[in-house]
Amino acid sequence: MAPTHVTSCTALPPRRGRSRFGTARRRLGDPMIDIDLNTSVTDGTRHFALAVRFATDAPVVALYGPSGAGKSLTLQSIAGLLRPTAGHVRIGGRTLYDANLGIDLPTAERGVGYLFQNYALFPHLSVRDNVAFGMTNWWRRRLSPGDAARVDGLLENFGLSALAHSRPAALSGGQQQRVALARALVCEPAVLLLDEPFAALNPMLRQELRSELAQVRARWQTPIVMITHDIDDVLALADVAFVIEHGQVAREVDVRRGVGREIAQRLLPGLVAAPASASERSVRALLGVPAHG
């Protein structure tokens, strides 16, 4: 089955200093990321209700929680891969979905870069063609000189130039992630969505790739919403974390300051043994993660 592709670059022409997809003028006090989603999913006898609401100006947002809590459904709803029954999705003041207003932009027009957990690279395409995929379509198969230069620049920035003509099967896990990340960024998205970005990597590679992703964020200044159940991802990258449990936001944690705000009524499990860092100890406690060290 061919990978699902999220971002297309054809919505708007690029302009200096902005996403190709445009950014509405945010009203004073409006958050950069404003999500309010309600939907339900039924699979046989299982029924799951999602009622997630959060708003933040944080550059890197983590949706943290166990598998099956509703994190992926939230990300899919933001990207337009799943249609909620109620609520809204607003990024940078631009409304991507609003049930009350009847707004539901197609996925390709949302200005969303999506890094899938398994990277979803096209096996029959070269590294360069994978990165460039969103900049072409069935009636425009060749890159413009400007788009070609952007693709080549991303390959250079991610250390992939020497692998430009290789196929994904010949790449390591870390190299595949770099290709997928370059593809997600090539269209200058308004927000970057990361689905368990390090889950497919061996533990020795994860810290290196976390550092690279932090550098990517610093360089491109693209807001990130990341889902994870790994506390180390949160500590290394996130500015704020929203703990997702049973389809709802249970707690908001300011990772940099080590403070939290309870949102749902349920409390997270108690903890043991303090970690070496006082700040890390505070964040772990707020996220409900057993301490170590």
C-alpha positions in Angstrom: 0.0 0.0 0.0 1.4 3.4 -1.0 2.2 5.8 1.9 -0.3 8.5 2.6 1.0 11.9 1.7 -0.3 14.9 3.6 1.3 18.1 2.5 1.0 19.5 -1.0 2.8 22.7 -2.0 0.3 23.8 -4.6 -2.1 25.8 -2.3 -0.3 29.2 -2.5 2.9 30.4 -4.0 5.7 30.9 -1.5 6.5 34.3 -0.1 9.5 35.4 1.8 9.1 34.8 5.5 5.8 32.9 5.5 4.3 29.6 4.8 3.2 28.8 1.3 -0.2 28.2 2.8 -0.5 31.7 4.2 -1.1 32.9 7.8 -4.2 34.8 8.8 -3.7 37.9 11.0 -3.9 36.7 14.5 -5.9 38.8 16.9 -4.1 40.0 20.0 -4.4 37.2 22.6 -5.2 34.4 20.1 -2.9 31.4 20.6 -0.7 30.0 17.8 -2.2 26.6 18.2 -5.9 26.3 19.2 -7.4 22.8 19.1 -10.9 21.8 20.2 -11.9 18.4 18.9 -14.9 16.1 19.6 -15.4 12.8 17.7 -15.9 9.1 18.3 -14.6 6.0 16.7 -16.2 2.6 16.7 -14.4 -0.6 15.8 -16.6 -3.7 16.3 -17.7 -3.7 19.9 -15.1 -1.0 20.9 -16.3 2.6 21.2 -13.8 5.4 21.8 -14.8 9.0 22.4 -12.3 11.9 21.8 -12.8 15.2 23.5 -9.5 17.1 23.4 -9.0 20.8 23.9 -5.8 22.8 24.3 -4.4 26.1 23.2 -0.9 27.4 23.4 1.8 29.6 22.0 4.6 27.1 22.9 7.0 26.4 20.0 7.1 22.7 20.6 4.0 20.9 22.0 4.0 17.3 23.2 0.9 15.2 23.4 2.0 12.7 26.0 0.3 9.5 27.1 -0.1 5.8 26.7 -1.0 4.0 23.5 -4.7 4.1 22.8 -5.3 7.4 24.7 -6.3 9.4 21.6 -3.0 11.1 20.6 -2.9 9.8 17.0 -6.6 10.6 16.5 -5.9 14.1 17.6 -3.0 14.5 15.2 -5.0 13.0 12.3 -7.8 15.5 13.0 -5.4 18.4 12.9 -4.1 17.2 9.6 -7.5 16.6 8.1 -7.1 12.8 7.8 -10.0 12.4 10.3 -13.1 14.6 10.4 -14.3 15.5 13.9 -18.0 15.8 14.6 -17.6 19.1 16.5 -15.0 21.7 17.4 -12.3 23.6 15.6 -8.6 23.6 14.5 -6.8 26.9 14.2 -3.1 27.4 13.5 -1.5 30.8 13.5 -5.0 32.4 13.4 -6.0 30.5 10.3 -9.0 28.2 10.7 -8.5 24.8 9.2 -11.7 23.3 10.6 -14.7 24.7 12.3 -17.8 22.6 12.6 -20.0 25.6 13.5 -18.8 27.7 10.6 -18.8 24.8 8.1 -15.1 25.1 7.4 -13.2 21.9 6.6 -10.1 22.5 4.5 -8.8 19.6 2.5 -5.6 18.0 3.9 -3.5 19.3 1.0 -4.6 22.9 1.7 -4.0 22.9 5.5 -0.3 23.7 5.4 0.6 20.8 7.6 3.8 18.8 7.5 3.4 15.3 8.8 6.1 12.9 9.9 4.6 9.5 10.2 5.9 7.0 12.7 7.1 4.6 10.0 8.2 7.6 7.9 5.9 6.5 4.9 8.6 7.0 2.3 7.8 5.9 -1.3 10.0 2.8 -1.8 10.1 3.2 -5.6 11.3 6.8 -5.5 14.8 8.1 -4.8 15.6 10.2 -1.8 15.5 13.4 -3.8 12.1 12.5 -5.4 10.7 11.6 -2.0 11.6 15.0 -0.6 10.3 16.7 -3.7 7.1 14.7 -3.9 4.8 17.4 -2.4 6.0 20.0 -4.9 4.8 18.1 -7.9 1.4 16.8 -9.1 -0.1 15.0 -12.0 -0.1 18.1 -14.2 3.2 19.6 -13.0 5.7 16.8 -12.7 8.9 18.9 -13.0 10.2 21.2 -10.3 10.6 24.9 -11.0 14.2 26.1 -10.6 13.3 27.7 -7.2 11.7 24.5 -5.9 14.6 22.4 -7.2 17.0 24.7 -5.3 14.9 24.3 -2.1 14.9 20.5 -2.4 18.7 20.5 -2.9 19.2 22.9 0.0 17.2 20.6 2.3 19.2 17.6 1.2 22.4 19.5 2.0 21.1 20.7 5.4 20.1 17.1 6.4 23.3 15.6 5.1 21.5 13.7 2.4 23.1 15.0 -0.8 25.3 12.0 -1.3 22.2 9.8 -1.0 20.0 11.8 -3.3 19.7 8.9 -5.9 19.4 6.1 -3.3 16.1 4.3 -2.5 14.7 4.2 1.0 15.5 0.5 1.4 19.2 1.3 1.2 19.0 3.8 4.1 19.5 3.4 7.8 16.6 4.3 10.1 18.1 7.6 11.0 18.6 8.5 7.3 15.0 7.5 6.5 13.8 9.8 9.3 15.9 12.7 7.8 14.4 12.1 4.4 10.8 12.1 5.9 11.6 15.3 7.9 13.0 17.1 4.8 9.9 16.1 2.9 7.6 17.4 5.6 9.5 20.8 5.6 9.9 21.3 1.9 6.5 22.9 1.5 7.2 25.4 4.3 4.3 24.2 6.5 2.6 26.3 9.1 2.9 23.5 11.6 4.9 20.3 11.8 3.1 17.2 13.2 5.3 14.4 14.5 3.9 10.9 15.2 6.2 9.1 17.6 9.2 10.4 15.7 11.8 8.2 17.5 9.8 5.0 18.1 11.2 3.3 15.0 14.9 4.0 16.0 17.2 2.0 18.2 17.9 3.6 21.6 21.5 4.6 20.6 20.2 6.7 17.7 17.3 8.4 19.6 19.4 11.0 21.5 21.3 12.0 18.3 18.1 12.5 16.4 16.4 14.4 19.2 19.3 16.9 19.0 18.9 17.1 15.3 15.2 17.8 15.6 15.9 20.5 18.1 18.3 22.1 15.6 15.6 21.8 12.9 13.1 23.7 15.1 15.7 26.4 15.9 16.6 26.8 12.2 13.1 26.8 10.6 11.0 28.2 13.5 8.1 26.0 12.5 5.7 25.2 15.4 5.7 21.5 16.3 3.0 19.2 17.7 4.6 15.9 18.7 2.9 12.8 20.1 4.9 10.4 22.3 4.8 8.1 25.2 8.5 8.5 25.9 9.3 10.9 28.7 12.8 11.5 27.2 11.2 13.0 24.1 9.3 15.4 26.2 12.3 16.4 28.3 14.6 16.9 25.3 12.2 18.8 23.0 8.9 20.0 24.4 8.1 23.4 25.8 4.7 22.3 27.0 3.1 18.9 27.3 -0.5 18.0 27.4 -1.1 14.6 29.1 -3.8 12.7 27.2 -5.8 10.0 29.0 -8.9 8.2 27.8 -9.5 10.7 25.0 -9.1 13.9 27.1 -6.4 16.3 28.2 -5.8 15.4 31.9 -3.0 17.8 32.6 -1.0 20.7 31.1 2.7 20.7 32.0 5.1 23.7 31.4 8.2 21.6 30.7 10.7 24.4 30.9 9.5 25.8 34.2 8.5 22.4 35.7 4.9 23.5 36.7 1.6 21.9 35.8 -2.1 22.7 35.7 -4.7 20.0 36.2 -7.4 20.1 33.5 -9.4 16.9 34.1 -10.5 15.6 37.5 -8.4 12.5 37.4 -4.9 12.5 39.0 -2.0 10.6 37.7 -0.3 7.8 39.6 2.1 8.7 42.4 5.9 8.5 42.0 9.0 7.2 43.6 12.7 8.1 43.8 13.8 11.5 42.7 15.9 11.9 39.5 19.2 13.7 39.5 17.8 17.0 38.1 15.3 18.9 40.2 13.7 20.3 37.0 13.5 16.8 35.5 12.1 15.5 38.8 9.3 18.1 38.7 8.4 17.4 35.1 8.4 13.7 35.6 6.1 14.1 38.6 3.7 16.3 36.7 3.6 13.8 33.8 3.1 10.8 36.1 6.3 9.1 35.1 8.4 7.0 37.6 11.6 8.8 38.5 15.0 7.4 38.2 18.6 8.3 38.9 
